[in-house]
Amino acid sequence: TEAAKEQEDKTEAAKDDAAAGGAGALIGVAMPTKDLQRWNQDGSNMKAELEAAGYAVDLQYASNDVQTQVSQIENMISNGCQMLVIASIDGSSLGEPLSQAKEAGIPVISYDRLIMNTKAIDYYVSFDNYTVGVLQGQYVIDTLGLDLNDTSKTYNIEFTAGDPADNNAPFFFNGAFDTLKPYIDAGILNIVSGQTAFEEVATATWDTATAMNRMQNILASYYSDGTQLDVALCSNDSTALGVTQAIESDYAGSNQPIITGQDGDEANLKNIVDSKQSMTVYKAVANEAVVTLALAQAILNGEQPGEELTSQFDCECAYDTSSYDNNTGIIPSYLLTPTVVTADNIQEELVDTGYYTMGGDGYPVAVG
């Protein structure tokens, strides 16, 4: 058809531009899934930023299926992409297609999740993932008024972590656990279930139903006698949603536990407004797209960007050359700073900044 011919011509033109590098290059953007709100925002923000700068974009979502993502990346390479931006499903599963990218001289930006066990990664763009957990842990400390010099008051806490295949998940968990560990060691915080290791509290694919079922089992096994649960520390919003559902349906206590989250999903912001969830750590993914665009432009222009690139950003972003090792060496990283969002500052942090609008029902709605 004429439309198909026109698209073919555009693709061929993009390939020609890609061969020359710089503006007009074809950039492949691989996202894990549309099932989580945040990845839809990431993908749309990335596409908009790159296209506004004059690049052609091949944006693909892989439905949380590793082999689908592998095939999509292989197709991006064969279709002439000059650069790859990849948010991986499984950080250790992309060795083969990325070895093809390296052989072809295609630079790769690991986006949000660090891709492991390959030398093909040139840069990593993400938020400071350990700090996400630190912020969650510190929120618990501040809200409960924990004091290591006062062991007379004790509280019960349970952890729900993320997907073992997601390299970010242990950073989130460790940031929170390390922050709270002094209070756990002092007996101020008690993990009644005894589930303290990441592997015990992890949630495959960050699935809401899986998190709900696990919390239901914990409540039935350890809290059915009226034992009070004070804190449900969840690494992200999709797991927090399941934990909140379990507490609403199966918790025998009369108190409202502190429930943490991350991402600013609309359903969770509604729960925060309704006092069902306590906080979320928000990562302004629009800024992540801006940083990725500046990095992509520099690379395609033949530069070797470093700390000087951070001076171009209006957001807080640090250049890190020590923290993220993907088992082949340290990956130079641009790390943005996340924000704690509660019912008290939703308007200021999310609506006034333009990331969300306030719906007529009084609940935030994501823009874009």
MOTA-V857235 format. One record per backbone hydrogen bond with DSSP energy under -1.0 kcal/mol. NH is the residue of the N-H (numbers start at 1). CO is the residue of the C=O. Records with the same first field share a line. If there is no record, write none. Layout:
NH: CO / CO
//
This chain:
5: 1
6: 2
7: 3
8: 4
9: 5
10: 6
11: 7
12: 8
13: 9
14: 10
15: 11
16: 12
17: 13
18: 14
19: 15
21: 17
25: 22
27: 56
28: 83
29: 58
30: 85
31: 60
40: 36
41: 37
42: 38
43: 39
44: 40
45: 41
46: 42
47: 43
48: 44
49: 45
50: 46
51: 47
52: 48
53: 49
54: 51
55: 50
56: 25
58: 27
60: 29
62: 31
64: 32
65: 62
69: 65
70: 66
71: 67
72: 68
73: 69
74: 70
75: 71
76: 72
77: 73
78: 74
79: 75
80: 77
81: 76
82: 26
83: 26
84: 107
85: 28
86: 109
87: 30
91: 165
93: 90
98: 94
99: 95
100: 96
101: 97
102: 98
103: 99
104: 100
105: 102
106: 101
109: 84
110: 123
111: 86
112: 125
113: 111
116: 91
117: 326
122: 108
123: 108
124: 332
125: 110
126: 334
128: 336
129: 127
132: 128
133: 129
134: 130
135: 131
136: 132
137: 133
138: 134
139: 135
140: 136
141: 137
142: 138
143: 139
144: 140
145: 141
146: 141
150: 147
155: 188
157: 190
158: 231
160: 233
161: 201
166: 163
169: 166
172: 168
173: 169
174: 170
175: 171
176: 172
177: 173
178: 174
179: 175
180: 176
181: 177
184: 180
185: 181
186: 182
187: 184
188: 183
189: 183
190: 155
192: 190
194: 191
196: 194
201: 197
202: 198
203: 162
206: 203
207: 204
211: 207
212: 208
213: 209
214: 210
215: 211
216: 212
217: 213
218: 214
219: 215
220: 216
221: 217
222: 218
223: 219
226: 223
230: 156
231: 156
232: 258
233: 158
235: 160
237: 262
240: 236
241: 237
242: 238
243: 239
244: 240
245: 241
246: 242
247: 243
248: 244
249: 245
250: 246
251: 247
258: 230
260: 232
263: 281
269: 265
270: 266
271: 267
272: 268
273: 269
274: 270
275: 272
276: 271
277: 271
278: 259
279: 259
280: 341
281: 261
282: 339
285: 283
287: 284
288: 284
289: 285
290: 286
291: 287
292: 288
293: 289
294: 290
295: 291
296: 292
297: 293
298: 294
299: 295
300: 296
301: 297
302: 299
303: 298
309: 306
310: 307
311: 308
312: 309
313: 310
318: 335
320: 333
326: 329
331: 324
333: 320
334: 124
335: 318
336: 126
337: 316
339: 282
341: 280
349: 345
350: 346
351: 346
352: 347
354: 351
355: 350
356: 350
357: 365
359: 363
362: 359
365: 357
367: 355
//
